[in-house]
Amino acid sequence: MCRETGIDRATIAGLGDLDVDDIDRLREAFLAAQRKRDADLTAATEDGLRVVPRLLRPAIKKILFG
């Protein structure tokens, strides 16, 4: 879980005694939240770029996001 989430072991240990199932549920919830955040960010970016002509959007994205 530490490798996938970037959360260190001390932080996870601070949650108390968790069994393997609890850790798996926590990991899945964290990853689902990351996926939702990424989807929301993509949708917001696309929505914000609607004011830019379609042919210019790839160039603008490259400027903004490298």
N, CA, C and O of each residue as an XYZ file, in Angstrom:
264
protein
N       0.822     -1.189      0.000
C       0.000      0.000      0.000
C       0.870      1.259      0.000
O       0.550      2.246     -0.662
N       1.941      1.212      0.730
C       2.820      2.389      0.804
C       3.349      2.762     -0.571
O       3.390      3.940     -0.926
N       3.753      1.770     -1.340
C       4.303      2.014     -2.665
C       3.244      2.610     -3.602
O       3.544      3.523     -4.370
N       2.027      2.107     -3.543
C       0.961      2.572     -4.438
C       0.436      3.951     -4.076
O       0.066      4.725     -4.958
N       0.400      4.261     -2.794
C      -0.221      5.506     -2.357
C       0.765      6.609     -2.023
O       0.408      7.787     -2.022
N       2.009      6.233     -1.738
C       2.989      7.223     -1.325
C       2.882      7.590      0.151
O       3.588      8.479      0.627
N       2.010      6.915      0.863
C       1.848      7.147      2.306
C       2.890      6.295      3.032
O       3.037      5.108      2.740
N       3.603      6.895      3.967
C       4.643      6.122      4.645
C       4.048      5.188      5.701
O       2.913      5.359      6.148
N       4.848      4.203      6.077
C       4.395      3.171      7.019
C       4.003      3.747      8.381
O       3.073      3.252      9.019
N       4.698      4.776      8.823
C       4.390      5.363     10.127
C       2.979      5.955     10.137
O       2.265      5.847     11.134
N       2.587      6.569      9.045
C       1.237      7.133      8.970
C       0.196      6.028      8.998
O      -0.812      6.136      9.697
N       0.436      4.972      8.244
C      -0.505      3.846      8.228
C      -0.538      3.180      9.598
O      -1.609      2.808     10.079
N       0.616      3.028     10.227
C       0.664      2.430     11.565
C      -0.115      3.280     12.563
O      -0.667      2.754     13.528
N      -0.163      4.588     12.336
C      -0.906      5.485     13.224
C      -2.406      5.259     13.191
O      -3.130      5.747     14.058
N      -2.877      4.516     12.190
C      -4.304      4.214     12.112
C      -4.716      3.127     13.098
O      -5.907      2.900     13.317
N      -3.753      2.469     13.681
C      -4.054      1.426     14.659
C      -3.930      0.048     14.031
O      -3.387     -0.107     12.937
N      -4.441     -0.945     14.739
C      -4.358     -2.328     14.268
C      -5.352     -2.556     13.142
O      -6.565     -2.544     13.354
N      -4.830     -2.760     11.961
C      -5.660     -3.046     10.796
C      -5.278     -4.418     10.257
O      -4.096     -4.747     10.150
N      -6.281     -5.209      9.922
C      -5.953     -6.488      9.308
C      -5.787     -6.287      7.798
O      -5.999     -5.189      7.282
N      -5.416     -7.332      7.116
C      -5.126     -7.257      5.684
C      -6.349     -6.769      4.901
O      -6.207     -5.981      3.966
N      -7.537     -7.225      5.272
C      -8.752     -6.791      4.574
C      -8.994     -5.296      4.747
O      -9.394     -4.614      3.803
N      -8.751     -4.790      5.954
C      -8.914     -3.351      6.196
C      -7.941     -2.543      5.337
O      -8.314     -1.529      4.747
N      -6.718     -2.994      5.277
C      -5.711     -2.294      4.482
C      -6.076     -2.336      3.000
O      -5.915     -1.344      2.289
N      -6.566     -3.483      2.536
C      -6.991     -3.585      1.130
C      -8.144     -2.638      0.826
O      -8.158     -1.992     -0.221
N      -9.110     -2.552      1.736
C     -10.238     -1.630      1.527
C      -9.768     -0.176      1.525
O     -10.223      0.632      0.717
N      -8.868      0.139      2.423
C      -8.317      1.484      2.493
C      -7.545      1.823      1.213
O      -7.677      2.920      0.671
N      -6.750      0.880      0.746
C      -5.988      1.074     -0.492
C      -6.921      1.278     -1.680
O      -6.711      2.179     -2.492
N      -7.945      0.444     -1.780
C      -8.903      0.570     -2.883
C      -9.644      1.903     -2.829
O      -9.877      2.525     -3.866
N     -10.014      2.342     -1.635
C     -10.693      3.634     -1.493
C      -9.774      4.777     -1.912
O     -10.205      5.725     -2.568
N      -8.510      4.676     -1.529
C      -7.531      5.702     -1.896
C      -7.353      5.747     -3.405
O      -7.359      6.827     -3.997
N      -7.195      4.590     -4.034
C      -6.999      4.539     -5.475
C      -8.240      5.002     -6.229
O      -8.124      5.656     -7.265
N      -9.429      4.670     -5.720
C     -10.665      5.139     -6.346
C     -10.770      6.654     -6.259
O     -11.214      7.306     -7.204
N     -10.365      7.212     -5.132
C     -10.388      8.672     -4.976
C      -9.400      9.327     -5.933
O      -9.687     10.390     -6.485
N      -8.238      8.704     -6.137
C      -7.269      9.235     -7.101
C      -7.832      9.210     -8.518
O      -7.692     10.177     -9.266
N      -8.468      8.100     -8.881
C      -9.057      8.001    -10.223
C     -10.143      9.046    -10.423
O     -10.227      9.655    -11.489
N     -10.976      9.262     -9.405
C     -12.033     10.267     -9.500
C     -11.441     11.664     -9.621
O     -11.912     12.476    -10.417
N     -10.414     11.944     -8.836
C      -9.754     13.248     -8.911
C      -9.175     13.481    -10.299
O      -9.308     14.569    -10.858
N      -8.533     12.460    -10.853
C      -7.960     12.584    -12.191
C      -9.039     12.813    -13.242
O      -8.868     13.638    -14.140
N     -10.145     12.088    -13.134
C     -11.247     12.264    -14.080
C     -11.864     13.649    -13.940
O     -12.177     14.293    -14.942
N     -12.040     14.110    -12.712
C     -12.605     15.445    -12.484
C     -11.682     16.532    -13.023
O     -12.146     17.517    -13.597
N     -10.380     16.354    -12.839
C      -9.418     17.331    -13.344
C      -9.428     17.363    -14.875
O      -9.376     18.433    -15.480
N      -9.495     16.194    -15.486
C      -9.561     16.125    -16.946
C     -10.825     16.805    -17.455
O     -10.775     17.571    -18.417
N     -11.947     16.531    -16.819
C     -13.218     17.152    -17.230
C     -13.167     18.663    -17.053
O     -13.648     19.399    -17.915
N     -12.602     19.132    -15.968
C     -12.515     20.573    -15.732
C     -11.596     21.238    -16.749
O     -11.869     22.345    -17.213
N     -10.506     20.558    -17.093
C      -9.586     21.095    -18.096
C     -10.273     21.203    -19.450
O     -10.178     22.227    -20.126
N     -10.962     20.140    -19.836
C     -11.680     20.155    -21.115
C     -12.747     21.243    -21.122
O     -12.931     21.934    -22.124
N     -13.439     21.389    -20.017
C     -14.478     22.415    -19.915
C     -13.862     23.807    -20.026
O     -14.417     24.686    -20.685
N     -12.731     24.001    -19.392
C     -12.075     25.299    -19.433
C     -11.519     25.634    -20.805
O     -11.417     26.805    -21.171
N     -11.161     24.609    -21.565
C     -10.598     24.838    -22.892
C     -11.663     25.036    -23.974
O     -11.326     25.256    -25.138
N     -12.914     24.961    -23.609
C     -13.980     25.168    -24.597
C     -13.936     26.555    -25.223
O     -14.413     26.750    -26.341
N     -13.368     27.513    -24.509
C     -13.288     28.870    -25.043
C     -12.175     28.991    -26.085
O     -12.106     29.980    -26.816
N     -11.299     27.973    -26.148
C     -10.199     27.960    -27.108
C     -10.664     27.207    -28.354
O     -11.274     26.144    -28.236
N     -10.390     27.737    -29.533
C     -10.762     27.002    -30.755
C     -10.177     25.588    -30.752
O      -9.047     25.374    -30.313
N     -10.949     24.643    -31.241
C     -10.596     23.223    -31.184
C      -9.213     22.937    -31.766
O      -8.478     22.125    -31.204
N      -8.840     23.571    -32.862
C      -7.547     23.311    -33.493
C      -6.369     23.771    -32.636
O      -5.257     23.265    -32.788
N      -6.604     24.716    -31.747
C      -5.526     25.220    -30.896
C      -5.400     24.461    -29.569
O      -4.392     24.605    -28.877
N      -6.386     23.674    -29.212
C      -6.397     23.008    -27.903
C      -5.181     22.122    -27.646
O      -4.616     22.189    -26.555
N      -4.751     21.290    -28.610
C      -3.558     20.466    -28.322
C      -2.323     21.313    -27.998
O      -1.552     20.970    -27.101
N      -2.138     22.402    -28.718
C      -0.986     23.270    -28.457
C      -1.104     23.939    -27.089
O      -0.114     24.065    -26.369
N      -2.298     24.360    -26.739
C      -2.520     25.000    -25.439
C      -2.265     23.985    -24.314
O      -1.638     24.316    -23.307
N      -2.750     22.759    -24.488
C      -2.531     21.710    -23.481
C      -1.033     21.461    -23.302
O      -0.556     21.294    -22.179
N      -0.301     21.436    -24.406
C       1.134     21.200    -24.332
C       1.825     22.329    -23.576
O       2.735     22.089    -22.782
N       1.393     23.548    -23.825
C       1.967     24.707    -23.111
C       1.656     24.631    -21.620
O       2.528     24.857    -20.782
N       0.410     24.313    -21.302
C      -0.010     24.294    -19.909
C       0.535     23.114    -19.127
O       0.917     23.262    -17.966
N       0.575     21.943    -19.752
C       0.881     20.727    -19.010
C       2.159     20.035    -19.457
O       2.453     18.931    -19.000
N       2.912     20.655    -20.328
C       4.215     20.110    -20.732
C       4.183     19.025    -21.675
O       5.232     18.513    -22.063
